[in-house]
Amino acid sequence: MGELQKIDSAKLAELNAILGLNDKPQQSGNRLPELKFSTQRKDAEGNDIRQFEGKLYLKNYEQAVYADSVKIRVLSQLFQWIDYDPDENKVRNKTLLIPFMSHEARDQRGGIRCGKPTSREMKDWSPDRKAQYKSITLFRQLRCLVSYTGKTVDGTEVTIENVPAIILNKNSSYMNFEDEVVKKLNGRNYNDVWIEVSGAEHQNGSVTYYTWHYTPDLKNPVPMDDKTFDTMIHFAEMVKKENESIDASYERAIRERSIDDDAIDALEDDLDSDLDD
C-alpha cells in the first residue's frame, strides 16, 4: 500500500473526533468481523474445534482461521455500556459510542450509562448491591485492521491481511490496551503502530477464560496510506450511524417520559380540583 498522498486536515480532524484518536476531548453497513478467542467445542458446521481452544480467530468472517497471535493496527478506540438480557439472549439497552469517558453516555431508554452508577460511586457497595447491575457491562471497543497467518479446521494454512474487525474488551481485559499500549506511546497515536495480540489463559474454579494482551511495535511506525484512510472513513460512518440511531431513541424516550409526567400532573390537578369542590 502506498503512503497517503493528499489529506484534508479538516476531514482528518473530524474522523479523529469520531474515532477517539484526538489527544484531548472534542465536542462533537455492515457488521464487522469480531476478533475473539475460540472457546467452543464445535463450530457452526458441527466440526470439532477443541484443538483450537484459546486461539484467536475472526468470528463472522468468510472462514474461521485460528492462530496463537495476530497483528492489529487500531484505528478507533470507543467506549459503550451494554445492558444484555441473558435469558432473552438480546440487548435491552445500550449507550452512545463515546471516545472519552468524560462525554455523556446517553442510552436508548433516555438514561445515562444504561442506569449504571460510576465505579467510584459503587466502590464501597456490598457485592449484593453491585450485583443489581451485573447485566450492564462497559466495553472498550477497538476497531482495527487484522493481519495474521493461521490454520482452518481442516489444517489448511491461510494468510489474512488488513481485514477490518472489532475487538470487545471488558472486565479483566478492560484496562490492558490502556496499560500495554496507550501509556507507552509517548504522545503518538495508536494508529501509528502495529500491535501483536495474544492471550493468557486463566482458571476460576471450573471456568476457563482468556485475557487480551498487546505488544506494540514502537520501533517501526507505519505511515498513513489511502486504504487505511478509507477504512477510517468507513469506521466513522458506522459509528455515526449507530450513534444517530441511539440518540433518536434517547430523544424519543425523553419525550414519552415528558408526556407521561404531564399526564400524571394533569390527573393530580383534576383530583385536587375534585377534592376542592
C-alpha positions in Angstrom: 0.0 0.0 0.0 1.3 3.5 -0.9 1.5 6.3 1.6 -1.4 8.7 1.7 -0.5 11.4 -0.9 -3.1 14.0 -0.1 -5.1 14.6 3.0 -7.8 17.0 4.0 -6.7 18.2 7.5 -10.3 19.2 8.5 -11.6 15.8 7.4 -8.9 14.0 9.3 -9.7 16.1 12.5 -13.4 15.1 12.1 -12.5 11.4 11.7 -10.2 11.6 14.7 -13.0 13.1 16.8 -15.4 10.4 15.9 -12.9 7.5 16.3 -11.4 8.6 19.5 -7.9 9.4 18.2 -7.5 13.0 19.4 -5.1 14.0 22.1 -7.9 15.7 24.0 -11.7 15.5 24.0 -13.6 17.5 21.4 -17.4 18.1 21.2 -18.6 16.6 18.7 -23.1 -1.0 6.8 -22.2 -3.9 7.6 -21.4 -5.8 10.7 -17.6 -6.1 11.4 -16.0 -9.5 12.0 -15.1 -9.8 15.7 -11.6 -10.9 16.8 -12.2 -13.5 19.6 -10.8 -16.4 21.5 -12.1 -19.8 20.5 -13.9 -21.3 23.5 -16.4 -23.7 21.8 -16.3 -27.5 21.4 -17.8 -27.3 17.9 -18.2 -24.7 15.2 -21.4 -23.7 13.4 -20.9 -26.6 10.9 -20.5 -29.1 13.7 -16.8 -29.6 13.3 -14.8 -30.5 16.4 -12.6 -27.4 17.2 -11.4 -28.3 20.7 -7.8 -28.3 19.3 -8.1 -24.5 18.7 -9.3 -23.7 22.2 -7.7 -20.4 23.3 -6.6 -19.4 19.9 -7.6 -16.2 18.1 -10.0 -16.1 15.1 -12.3 -13.8 13.3 -16.0 -14.5 14.0 -18.4 -13.7 11.2 -15.5 -13.7 8.6 -15.7 -15.7 5.4 -13.9 -18.6 7.2 -12.5 -19.3 10.6 -8.7 -19.1 10.7 -7.1 -19.9 14.1 -3.7 -18.5 15.4 -1.9 -18.1 18.6 -1.3 -14.4 17.9 -2.2 -11.8 15.4 -1.2 -8.3 14.4 -3.6 -5.3 14.5 -3.5 -1.7 13.6 -6.0 0.1 15.8 -7.9 2.9 14.1 -10.5 3.6 16.7 -11.0 3.2 20.5 -14.5 3.9 21.8 -16.5 3.1 24.9 -20.0 1.7 25.3 -22.2 0.4 28.0 -24.5 -2.5 27.0 -27.3 -4.0 29.1 -27.7 -7.6 28.0 -30.5 -9.9 28.9 -29.0 -13.5 29.1 -32.5 -15.1 29.5 -33.8 -13.5 26.3 -30.3 -13.6 24.7 -30.7 -10.0 23.5 -29.5 -6.4 24.2 -32.0 -4.5 26.3 -30.3 -1.1 26.1 -27.0 0.5 25.0 -25.3 3.8 25.1 -23.7 6.1 22.5 -20.2 5.1 21.4 -18.1 7.7 23.1 -14.4 8.4 22.5 -13.7 9.7 26.1 -15.2 8.8 29.4 -15.9 12.5 30.1 -18.5 12.5 27.3 -22.2 12.0 28.2 -23.1 8.3 27.6 -26.8 8.7 26.7 -28.7 5.5 26.2 -31.7 4.2 24.2 -34.1 4.4 27.1 -33.5 8.1 27.9 -30.9 7.5 30.6 -27.2 7.6 31.1 -24.8 4.6 31.1 -27.9 2.3 31.0 -28.6 3.4 34.5 -25.4 2.0 35.9 -23.6 4.2 38.6 -20.0 5.0 38.2 -17.2 2.8 39.5 -16.4 5.5 42.1 -20.0 5.5 43.3 -20.1 1.8 43.6 -16.6 1.4 45.2 -17.8 0.7 48.7 -21.0 -1.1 47.8 -21.7 -4.6 49.0 -21.5 -7.5 46.4 -25.2 -7.9 46.6 -25.9 -4.3 45.8 -23.4 -4.3 42.9 -25.0 -7.5 41.5 -28.1 -5.5 40.7 -26.2 -4.0 37.8 -24.3 -7.1 36.6 -26.2 -7.3 33.3 -24.7 -3.9 32.4 -21.1 -4.1 31.0 -18.7 -1.3 29.9 -16.8 -2.3 26.7 -13.7 -0.8 25.3 -14.2 -1.3 21.6 -11.2 -1.4 19.3 -11.8 -1.1 15.5 -8.8 -2.2 13.7 -7.1 -3.9 10.8 -6.1 -7.5 11.4 -3.3 -9.5 9.8 -2.0 -13.0 10.5 -1.3 -16.5 9.2 -3.3 -19.3 10.8 -5.0 -22.6 10.1 -8.5 -23.6 9.2 -10.4 -26.5 10.8 -9.0 -28.9 8.1 -5.4 -27.8 8.7 -5.1 -25.5 5.7 -2.7 -22.6 6.2 -4.4 -19.3 5.4 -3.0 -15.7 5.5 -5.3 -12.9 6.4 -4.2 -9.3 5.6 -5.7 -6.0 6.7 -9.2 -7.2 7.4 -11.3 -4.6 9.2 -12.5 -6.0 12.5 -13.6 -5.2 16.1 -12.3 -6.2 19.5 -14.5 -6.0 22.6 -12.5 -5.7 25.8 -14.3 -5.9 29.2 -13.9 -6.9 32.8 -10.4 -8.3 33.4 -9.2 -7.3 30.0 -10.7 -3.8 30.0 -7.5 -1.9 31.0 -4.9 -3.9 29.2 -4.9 -1.9 25.9 -4.6 1.3 28.0 -1.8 -0.1 30.2 0.1 -2.0 27.5 -0.2 0.4 24.5 -1.6 3.8 25.2 0.6 4.6 28.2 3.7 3.6 26.2 3.1 5.7 23.1 4.6 9.0 24.5 2.2 11.2 22.7 1.9 9.2 19.4 -1.4 7.9 18.1 -2.0 4.2 18.4 -2.8 4.0 14.7 0.9 4.7 14.0 2.0 1.2 15.1 1.3 -2.4 14.5 0.4 -4.3 17.7 0.8 -8.0 18.4 -2.2 -9.5 20.2 -2.0 -12.7 22.2 -3.9 -14.2 25.1 -3.3 -15.6 28.6 -5.4 -18.5 30.0 -6.9 -18.3 33.5 -8.8 -20.7 35.6 -11.5 -19.8 38.1 -12.9 -23.0 39.5 -14.3 -24.9 36.6 -14.4 -21.8 34.4 -11.6 -21.2 31.9 -11.3 -17.7 30.5 -8.7 -15.7 28.5 -7.4 -12.1 28.8 -6.1 -10.0 26.0 -2.5 -8.8 25.8 -1.0 -6.2 23.5 2.7 -5.7 22.4 3.1 -2.5 20.3 6.0 -2.3 17.8 7.2 1.1 18.9 10.4 1.0 16.8 8.7 0.7 13.4 6.0 3.3 13.0 3.8 2.9 9.9 2.6 5.7 7.7 -1.0 6.5 6.8 -2.0 5.2 3.4 -5.0 5.5 1.2 -6.6 2.2 2.0 -6.2 2.7 5.8 -7.6 6.2 5.5 -10.6 4.8 3.5 -11.1 2.2 6.3 -11.1 5.0 8.9 -13.9 6.8 6.9 -15.9 3.5 6.8 -15.5 3.0 10.6 -16.5 6.6 11.2 -19.6 6.2 9.1 -20.6 3.1 11.0 -20.1 4.8 14.4 -22.0 7.9 13.3 -24.9 5.8 12.0 -25.2 3.9 15.2 -24.9 7.0 17.4 -27.6 8.8 15.4 -29.9 5.8 16.0 -29.2 5.7 19.7 -29.6 9.4 20.0 -33.0 9.2 18.2 -34.1 6.5 20.7 -32.9 8.7 23.6 -34.8 11.7 22.5 -38.0 9.6 21.9 -37.7 8.1 25.3 -37.3 11.6 26.9 -40.4 12.9 25.0 -42.5 9.9 26.0 -41.4 10.3 29.6 -42.3 14.0 29.5 -45.8 13.2 28.1 -46.3 10.6 30.9 -45.2 13.1 33.5 -47.6 15.8 32.1 -50.5 13.3 32.1 -49.7 12.4 35.8 -49.6 16.2 36.7 -52.9 16.7 34.9 -54.5 13.8 36.7 -53.2 15.1 40.1 -54.6 18.6 39.2 -58.0 17.1 38.4 -58.0 15.2 41.7 -57.1 18.3 43.6 -59.9 20.2 41.9 -62.4 17.5 42.7 -61.4 17.5 46.3 -61.7 21.3 46.5 -65.2 21.1 45.0 
